[in-house]
Amino acid sequence: MRSICGDLLLQRLGPSGPAALGKPLNRGIYECIRGAIQDGSLAPTTRLPPSRDLAAELGLSRNTVMFAYEQLLAEGYVHARTGSGTFVAATAPETYLNATATATAAAAEVRPSAMSGLSPRGQLLLANASASPTQWGAFMPGVPDVTRFPHRRYAQIAARLWRRPPPEWLSYGHGGGLPALREAVATHLRVARSVRCDADQVLITEGIHQAIDLVVKLLGSSGEQAWVEEPSYWGIRGILQVSDIRMVPMPVDEEGLTLPDGEAGRDTPAPRFIFVTPSHQYPLGAVMSLKRRRALLEFAHRRGSWIVEDDYDSEFRFSGQPIPSLQGLEPDAPVIYVGTFSKTLYPGLRMGYLVLPRALAGAFQTAHSELYRAGHLMTQATVAEFMQAGDYAAHIRRMRLLYAKRRAILAGLVERYLGPAALHEHGSNAGLHLVLRLPDDADDVAIAEAASQRGIIVRPLSRYFIGSTVQRGLLLGYACVPEEAIAPAFELLLGCLDQGKRR
Ligand SMILES: Cc1ncc(COP(=O)(O)O)c(C=O)c1O
């Protein structure tokens, strides 16, 4: 007997059947099922037939169908329940992180008519779009308090430079950024982050997103694997997907990313990339232990993988010693280090940096100019002077104190109203957000939606997971919320928690 799913796929393939899929077949069948989920033909919670049965119905090998199921699982379109089968996810990944009504409306605007003219790559990117239209207010995670940016001091420097701008600073950039800024960044990273680098290894980018795009384009090939933390930062998923890099989620524990152990690890295909946030795991907050760091470096050396260290907010650690970078742990580590000014200055600046192994630096500089046509040299000169004059370090010191105070207020409220266990156990006293843990059967997406109706932005923790086993909770950013606004906003949020009770 044929299944509904089998019938549907045969209808879509038309008279030539699976031959219409083109090569490779496994990719074709995956795209076909994904399309049916995206347009609602396969409704949420529908059970997919066992891979063996679907393979028989379509006249394909079981491996072909299994590949498709695994890829759909990794991207969150389906989930597997042990013993009972594979089901279409209740919430498709395209609604990931778009928990607010406005975000959902914005996503709806790009479907389905605008999708039809797009390439498969473009469709994949838009189908998984996650950036929120709201970027400011309680409790927006990851956004610093931009109202405290010392704009007068910055404007003074900028105004002086603009009085007599050297013509070459108004032209295209080349060679990885303004030498003065690369020097200032290298000095900061050596001192504050124990990164082993000289200015010629530093490349200025338009933020971590662009840095990762460049890394993946220059070092990755279609079909290769990237290990990503589970849960992880959603922002890099689109970059990996459009480059056809397969994401493999690796669980994190209180010591950071876990590696497959012993013999099991030897059979695992070597990933081309391992993306980690060792100083402050995003989003849960663990610090990678020294033992795990050494094991990760050893693994990457042995298997020829590149570790990409995303050091997005490590300047903000409120107690204990700063956590040194993974890159600096040994000379010539197989690590590409990426950092950003988004948290320390302001996100709209769109400025970040890569620290490359010396042998790759020249190639990356040339490729950067070829792909993105570098520029913003006046801005780079301003930031360089801001750093050299000590204003950058002073601003970080001030903001560290402020964020520590705001974190303490919010953590105190969580503990008072929901108990200490409601603060995620991996969380450390650092960063710009904390994670409020919810019971496993709570609907964190529904809570985020209810909160957004009351003007409170929170992000559901479950949406940061790629696989089918998720934790429930909420990311609450405190950095951009004035102290006196934290308690009233938290009270509004408390009133929404009931919305997450499953009936
Ligand atoms: C873990 C992580 N990496 C990277 C970024 C983005 O950095 P950028 O603004 O430099 O692209 C963020 C932003 O929230 C982040 O949380």
Ligand as a Chemical Component Dictionary entry (heavy atoms), coordinates in Angstrom:
data_LIG
# 
_chem_comp.id                   LIG 
_chem_comp.type                 NON-POLYMER 
_chem_comp.pdbx_formal_charge   0 
_chem_comp.three_letter_code    LIG 
# 
loop_
_chem_comp_atom.comp_id 
_chem_comp_atom.atom_id 
_chem_comp_atom.alt_atom_id 
_chem_comp_atom.type_symbol 
_chem_comp_atom.charge 
_chem_comp_atom.model_Cartn_x 
_chem_comp_atom.model_Cartn_y 
_chem_comp_atom.model_Cartn_z 
_chem_comp_atom.pdbx_ordinal 
LIG C1 C1 C 0 27.736 33.945 19.100 1  
LIG C2 C2 C 0 27.666 35.130 18.191 2  
LIG N1 N1 N 0 28.522 35.218 17.153 3  
LIG C3 C3 C 0 28.461 36.264 16.296 4  
LIG C4 C4 C 0 27.543 37.277 16.447 5  
LIG C5 C5 C 0 27.436 38.382 15.421 6  
LIG O1 O1 O 0 28.516 39.178 15.331 7  
LIG P1 P1 P 0 28.563 40.376 14.267 8  
LIG O2 O2 O 0 27.587 41.420 14.704 9  
LIG O3 O3 O 0 29.979 40.833 14.344 10 
LIG O4 O4 O 0 28.249 39.823 12.907 11 
LIG C6 C6 C 0 26.657 37.232 17.496 12 
LIG C7 C7 C 0 25.636 38.294 17.646 13 
LIG O5 O5 O 0 24.752 38.268 18.465 14 
LIG C8 C8 C 0 26.723 36.137 18.397 15 
LIG O6 O6 O 0 25.852 36.050 19.415 16 
# 
loop_
_chem_comp_bond.comp_id 
_chem_comp_bond.atom_id_1 
_chem_comp_bond.atom_id_2 
_chem_comp_bond.value_order 
_chem_comp_bond.pdbx_ordinal 
LIG C1 C2 SING 1  
LIG C2 N1 SING 2  
LIG C2 C8 DOUB 3  
LIG N1 C3 DOUB 4  
LIG C3 C4 SING 5  
LIG C4 C5 SING 6  
LIG C4 C6 DOUB 7  
LIG C5 O1 SING 8  
LIG O1 P1 SING 9  
LIG P1 O2 DOUB 10 
LIG P1 O3 SING 11 
LIG P1 O4 SING 12 
LIG C6 C7 SING 13 
LIG C6 C8 SING 14 
LIG C7 O5 DOUB 15 
LIG C8 O6 SING 16 
# 
